[in-house]
Amino acid sequence: MVNLEGFEDSFPKGLSGGMKQRVAIARGYAVAPDVLLMDEPFGALDAQTRAQLQEDLLRTWQNERKTILFITHDVDEAVLLSTKVVIMSARPGRIKEIIPIDLPYPRNQASKLDPKFLEYRNYIWDIVYKMYLEVRK
């Protein structure tokens, strides 16, 4: 499911950062949860590995259809991976807005070029930026 064939007997020190993240995703799925919680799972990865794991997660989600609560500070990642984006306010953290994301599946990195994707991204950035300006006052 997470494309780690050939590394079944490897120790963590022998895996790349992306491979370790794939293992973490597999471990999450292995216990068959109703909801999978993922807090910034791709935050420390390089751009190419992050993009690959985003697509892997999308493919896995399409096969498994598990509910995933995915926390990210990356607006593009939120729009690409989500069926809904929940924008949180600054302190105290409260739900500012919930935006349903109506983009077709399958999604991949090329989906970021879709005008509808850009519309969602710009709408969310506008909200986030306005909150940032308020906090700075």
Stockholm file with secondary structure:
# STOCKHOLM 1.0

chainA/1-137         MVNLEGFEDSFPKGLSGGMKQRVAIARGYAVAPDVLLMDEPFGALDAQTRAQLQEDLLRTWQNERKTILFITHDVDEAVLLSTKVVIMSARPGRIKEIIPIDLPYPRNQASKLDPKFLEYRNYIWDIVYKMYLEVRK
#=GR chainA/1-137 SS CCSCTTCTTCCGGGSCHHHHHHHHHHHHHHTCCSEEEEESTTTTSCHHHHHHHHHHHHHHHHHHCCEEEEECSCHHHHHHHCSEEEEECSSSCCEEEEEECCCCSSCCGGGGGSHHHHHHHHHHHHHHHHHHHHHHC
#=GC SS_cons         CCSCTTCTTCCGGGSCHHHHHHHHHHHHHHTCCSEEEEESTTTTSCHHHHHHHHHHHHHHHHHHCCEEEEECSCHHHHHHHCSEEEEECSSSCCEEEEEECCCCSSCCGGGGGSHHHHHHHHHHHHHHHHHHHHHHC
//
